[in-house]
Amino acid sequence: MALEIERKFLVRGDSWRDARAGQQISQGYLASGPDAIVRVRRIGARGFITVKGKGRGPVRSEYEYEVPARDAEEMLESLCRHPLIKKTRFSYTIDDIHWVIDEYHESNAGLVVAEAELENPTQSLILPSWAGPEITNDPRFGNSHLAYHPVSTWQTGSVLRG
């Protein structure tokens, strides 16, 4: 079984930023339920379909398949609920841990989330200074939830600031 093991955190400030270029991502959902989601994603010139199982803490099953970029674009435009998730992804390796930071745009603008990709759920993790509150188990910050309930519709207060 293919597994995704990650912990998610809100990002504080801009100290994580440097000169590296990020990847533009558009994603939408073909199906989203309590036990599984099916996502279509376009990353630059590549397309993907991903099936994710129900999460148990930082662990969930994940199956990802590359599809022609044109097919992904057509599915995003005609089959997925809008607005789509739009974000820029930045990748870092810190203390042998792969981190991605997603800076959201459009209806989720203002949200910046870091994910630490782990090898096992009990792996120790030293948090960078920009890592704010952990949101691994907060369903509001799942991309499938953000597609249906973008942060622009929230009464945010300080929830987006780590």
C-alpha positions, 0 to 999 in steps of 0.5 A: 500500500502506498502511504503518505506520512506528513505533518502540517503546520501554519507558517509564520512570517516570511523568513522561509522565503529565499530566491528559489522559484516555486511550482505553480499548482492548480488542483480540483476534486472529482470526488470528496467523501469521508473515506476517500478523495479523488484529486486532479492536479496540474503542476507546470506542464504535468498532470496527475490524478491522486486517490487518497484514503481516510487519514489517521493522524499523519498517515493516509493511503495515497495513489498518484498517477501521471496523466496527460497535462491536457487531460488534467486541464480539461478535467480541472475545467469541466469536471471539478468544482470551482474555484480550484485550489491555486497555490505556489509550492516551494521545496526545502530539505532541512535536517534530512526532512523534506518540507514543502511550503504551499502559498495559496492564492485567489480564494485561499490567499493569505494561507501559507502551510508547511508539510513535513514529509516523514518516513514513519509517524513517530519520526522526530521532527525539529521545527524550523523557526517559521513553523507555527501551530500544527494543523495536521488533524484540523480538517479545515486545512485539508485541500479538499475542504479548502476547495469547498470552503475557501478561507475567503469565506471564513471569519478568520481573525488570526487563524491564518497567522501562525 
